[in-house]
Amino acid sequence: MRTLKLASHVARKYHSGQMYGPGSYYDNHLEPVRAHLEEMGAGEMLQAAGLLHDILEDTFFPEASLLELFPATVSRTVQLLTHRDGVSYDEYMAGILEDKNARLVKFADSTANFAACISEEKAEILETGYRSDRTARRLGKYRRNLDMLKVF
């Protein structure tokens, strides 16, 4: 439980103030990712990786600290889930597909993202009568991710 608590603390601290979609703070994304992993039967290490999956990509949390503070399973999974500069999306996804842990966390992340997009889509349609191009692109991206990942 120590690893999961530490991951939650680090994620909340470093993502503090970041927005995830319109009017939603980033921890409103991280908790559904963790919860999806728990529902799939993932243990503490993968749930911790779920909370930290964007920490290197979207914050200034040092990679050296990730390696120092967290077990190898967590840090390796987070490293694989980090889309690095100069790496194409296809290359990034190929690395994830080769690792069971990264694949499960990416599935949970894409599931949470897809659900959030559907909520945004409903709000847009109610407000404007149509879905924005941005939402359509995001829905397409996450639908492709889920098709690629084929976890179950």
C-alpha positions in Angstrom: 0.0 0.0 0.0 3.0 2.3 0.5 3.8 2.4 -3.2 0.2 3.3 -4.1 0.0 6.1 -1.4 3.3 7.5 -2.6 2.2 7.5 -6.2 -1.0 9.2 -5.3 0.9 11.9 -3.3 3.4 12.5 -6.1 0.8 12.6 -8.9 -1.4 15.0 -7.0 1.5 17.3 -6.1 3.1 17.4 -9.6 -0.2 17.6 -11.5 -1.6 20.2 -9.1 -3.4 22.9 -10.9 -3.2 21.2 -14.3 -6.5 21.0 -16.2 -7.8 17.9 -18.0 -10.4 19.0 -20.4 -12.8 21.9 -19.9 -13.3 22.7 -16.2 -11.8 19.5 -14.8 -8.6 19.1 -12.8 -6.0 16.5 -13.8 -6.7 14.2 -10.8 -10.2 13.8 -12.2 -8.4 11.8 -14.9 -5.9 9.9 -12.8 -8.4 8.3 -10.4 -10.6 6.8 -13.1 -7.4 5.3 -14.7 -6.5 3.7 -11.3 -10.1 2.5 -10.8 -10.2 0.9 -14.2 -7.0 -1.0 -13.3 -8.4 -2.1 -10.0 -11.6 -3.3 -11.7 -9.4 -5.4 -14.1 -7.7 -7.0 -11.1 -4.4 -5.1 -11.3 -2.4 -4.9 -8.1 -0.8 -2.0 -6.3 2.1 -1.7 -8.6 0.1 -1.2 -11.8 -2.4 1.0 -10.0 0.6 3.2 -8.9 1.8 3.2 -12.6 -1.7 4.3 -13.6 -1.6 7.3 -11.3 1.9 8.2 -12.6 1.4 7.4 -16.3 1.7 11.1 -17.4 4.1 12.3 -14.7 7.2 12.4 -16.9 5.4 13.7 -20.0 3.3 16.4 -18.4 5.2 17.6 -15.3 8.7 18.5 -14.2 9.0 15.4 -12.0 12.5 14.1 -12.5 12.9 10.7 -14.1 15.8 10.0 -11.7 13.3 10.5 -8.8 10.9 8.0 -10.4 13.6 5.4 -10.5 14.7 6.2 -7.0 11.3 6.3 -5.3 9.4 3.5 -7.1 9.9 -0.2 -7.7 11.2 -1.2 -11.1 7.7 -2.5 -12.2 6.2 1.0 -11.7 9.1 3.0 -13.1 9.6 0.8 -16.2 5.9 1.0 -17.0 5.8 4.8 -16.6 8.9 5.1 -18.8 7.2 3.1 -21.5 4.0 5.2 -21.2 6.0 8.4 -21.7 5.7 9.7 -25.3 9.2 11.1 -25.8 10.1 14.0 -28.1 11.2 12.7 -31.6 9.4 9.4 -31.2 6.4 8.9 -33.6 3.1 7.8 -32.1 3.3 4.5 -33.9 6.8 3.8 -32.4 5.5 4.8 -29.0 2.5 2.5 -29.2 4.7 -0.3 -30.5 6.7 -0.2 -27.3 3.6 -0.2 -25.2 2.2 -3.2 -27.1 5.3 -5.3 -26.3 4.9 -4.9 -22.5 1.9 -6.4 -20.7 2.0 -3.9 -17.9 2.2 -0.8 -20.1 -0.5 -2.3 -22.3 -2.9 -2.7 -19.3 -2.2 0.8 -18.0 -2.6 2.3 -21.5 -5.9 0.5 -21.9 -7.1 1.9 -18.6 -5.9 5.4 -19.7 -7.6 5.2 -23.1 -10.8 3.9 -21.5 -10.9 6.9 -19.1 -10.0 9.3 -22.0 -12.7 7.8 -24.2 -15.3 8.1 -21.4 -14.3 11.7 -20.8 -14.6 12.5 -24.5 -18.1 11.0 -24.6 -19.1 13.3 -21.7 -17.6 16.3 -23.5 -19.4 15.3 -26.7 -22.7 15.2 -24.9 -22.2 18.6 -23.4 -21.1 20.1 -26.8 -24.2 18.6 -28.5 -26.5 19.9 -25.8 -24.9 23.4 -25.9 -24.3 23.9 -29.6 -26.1 21.1 -31.4 -23.0 19.6 -32.8 -19.7 17.9 -31.9 -16.5 19.8 -32.2 -13.7 18.7 -34.6 -11.4 18.5 -31.5 -13.7 16.0 -29.7 -14.2 14.0 -32.9 -10.4 13.7 -33.3 -9.9 12.7 -29.7 -12.7 10.1 -29.8 -11.1 8.6 -33.0 -7.7 8.5 -31.4 -8.9 6.7 -28.2 -11.1 4.3 -30.2 -8.0 3.4 -32.3 -5.9 2.9 -29.1 -8.5 0.6 -27.6 -8.7 -1.4 -30.9 -4.9 -1.6 -31.0 -4.5 -2.6 -27.3 -6.9 -5.5 -27.4 -6.4 -6.4 -23.8 -9.2 -8.8 -23.4 
